[in-house]
């Protein structure tokens, strides 16, 4: 079940520096998810898993797996028309546990601010109202494009949450992150060991005839 809430389209005369001169568009919509609030929030917080419910997202890589909340950054690879891909830089700029996530996403001259709100839906704690609001600048989307983006994300996110065993899925993703971090540390250590094995030429001058150091 989903409920369309008020949306609006505005033009901002004061655009962020470097962004293309296109209108700033905003819209929001809500959906009811038949899972407890905590489960829904945990999945929404996981930036690397967005590829599971955003159809244009191929993969995401956290800059630092040890920073999962406020300040977390992620590079997201997305498909675009013609089979090409583009890189989006994501950052969590606002965070309230089990209540609010604000994510800023930027790619070249485009910016999208995502506001994810979570709340318990009556009559019980096993249902969650999830609201997604998007504010776009520098994208040539119509109001219809924006609404379709929101609806698509809401439906796929709901399906992902309701069909997944959230706790075990999260555990597997955390384990995968730890493995990637360990592999990166091992690679860095191996590279450092290789560097130390490269012995620099001796500074001691050698007598080429007798093979003895020159006094």
N, C-alpha and C positions, 0 to 999 in steps of 0.2 A: 504494500500500500504506500503510495506517495502522495504528497500534498504540495501543490505549487503555491509558493508564497510570492509576495510582491517583488517585482523586479523593476529596474529603472535603467535608462540609458542617459548618460550625461556627457557633455563635452567639457573637458578641462582646458582652460586657457593657459594654465601654468603647468606645462608638461615637464617631467623630469628631464634633466639635461641629457642630450644624446638620443632620446627616444623619438621615433618617427612621429610626425604631426597627424596623429589619428585620434579619434574620440576615445576618452576613457569610458568604458562600458562596465556596468555592474549588474549582477543578477544573483538571485539566491533561490534555493529550493530545499525542501525537507523530505525525508523518507523515514518510515518506521522500520526498525530492524529487530527481529525476534531473537535477540541475544542480550545478555546483561551489558550494562554500560561499560564496565571495566574491559570486557573482551573486545568490544567495538573500539574503544579508545586505544588499546594496545596495538591493534592492527593498523589503525589510522596513523599512529605515531611512527610506524616502521617505514622510513623513507625508501629503503631498499626493496620493499615488497610492493610498491605501487604498480609495478609492471603486472601484477596479478589482476588488477581491476581497471587499469588505464590501458586501453587497447593500443594506443600509439606509443606507449612506453616499452622500450626493449629491455633495458636494464638500468640499475642505479648502483652507484658506488659511494658509500659514506667516506668522507674525508677522514673521520676519526670514529671508529666504532665505539669508543669509550665515552663519546658525547652524544647520547641518544635524545636529549631533550632540547632545552633552550640553547640556541647557538649551533645546533647540529647542522652540518653542511653535507650536501650530496650532489654528485654530478649524475644527471639523468640523461640517458640516450633515448631519443624519440624518433620514430619514423615520420617522414613527411612525404608529400606527393612525389612520384617518380622513383620511389625506392631509396631515396637518399635519407640520411639521418642528420640530426642536429643535437648539440649538447646544451642542456639547460642546467644552470647553477641554482640549486635550491638551498634555502636556509630557513630554519625555524626561528622566527623573530618574536613570537609571543607564545607563551605556554602556561596553561593552568591544568593541573592534573585532573584527568577524567572530565574535563569541561571544555577546553579551548586549545586549538592549534592554529597559529597563523604562519603560513609558509609563503615566503617570497621566492618566485622563480623568475630567472632572467636568462635571455638568450639574445645576444647582439643588442638590437634596439627594441626588443619586446620585453614586457614585464607583465607578470600575472601575480596578483596577491590572492592567495587562497585562505579563506576563513572557515575553519572546520569547527562547528559547535556540537556538543554532545550533551544530552540530558535524559533523565529517566522518563519514560512515557508511561503514564498510568494505564491500567490499574495495578501494575506490579513492577518489581525490579528486573524482571526478565525481558523487558522491552526497552529499546533505546530510540530516541528521536535524534536523528543525525541531520544537520543542516550544513549545506555547502554554499558559500557565497564566493563569487569570483569577481575580481576587479581587473580588467585588462587594459593595457596601454601599449600601443605600438603594433597591435595585431589588427589585421583587416577582417575582423569578424563582424558579421551583422548581429543584431539582437537575437535572431533565430539561431545562428551558429552558437552563440554563447549558451542559450537555453538547452540546445541539444547536447553540448559538451557536459553541462551540469547533470542533465538527466541520465546520460550514458554512464557517467562516473558514479552517480548515486546507485543506479541499478546494479552495476557490476560490483561495487563495493559491498552492497547488501548481500548479494549472492555469495561473494567470497567469504564474508563473515559467517553467514548462516550455514554454509556447507562445510566449513573448515573446523577441525579440532584445533581451536586457537592456541591452547597451551602447548600441545605437542608440536604444532607448526612453528610456534615461536622458539621453542627449544631447539628445533632443527636448524632454524635460521641463525640463532645465536652460535650454535656449534660450528656452522659453516663459516661464520665471521671469524671465530677464534682460529679456525684452521687457516683461513686466508692471512690473518695477522701473523700467525706463527710461521707460515711459509715466507711471508715478506721479510720477517726478522731473520730467518735462516739464510735467505738470499743475500740480505745486506751483510750478514756476518761472513758468509762465504766470500763475498766480494772484498771485504776488508782483509780477510786472511790472504787472499790472492795478492793484494797490494803489498802486504808486509813481506811476502816471499820474494818479491822482486828486489834483489839486493843491488844497491847503487854501486857504480864503479868506485874502486878505492881511490882515495885522495893521495895515497902514497906513490910518488914517482918511482918507476922501476928501471934499472939498468937493463936495456934491451939485450946487451951482449951476455952479461953474466947472470941475468935473471935475479939480481940482488937489488934491494932497495938502495937508492942513492942517498948517501948521508948528507 
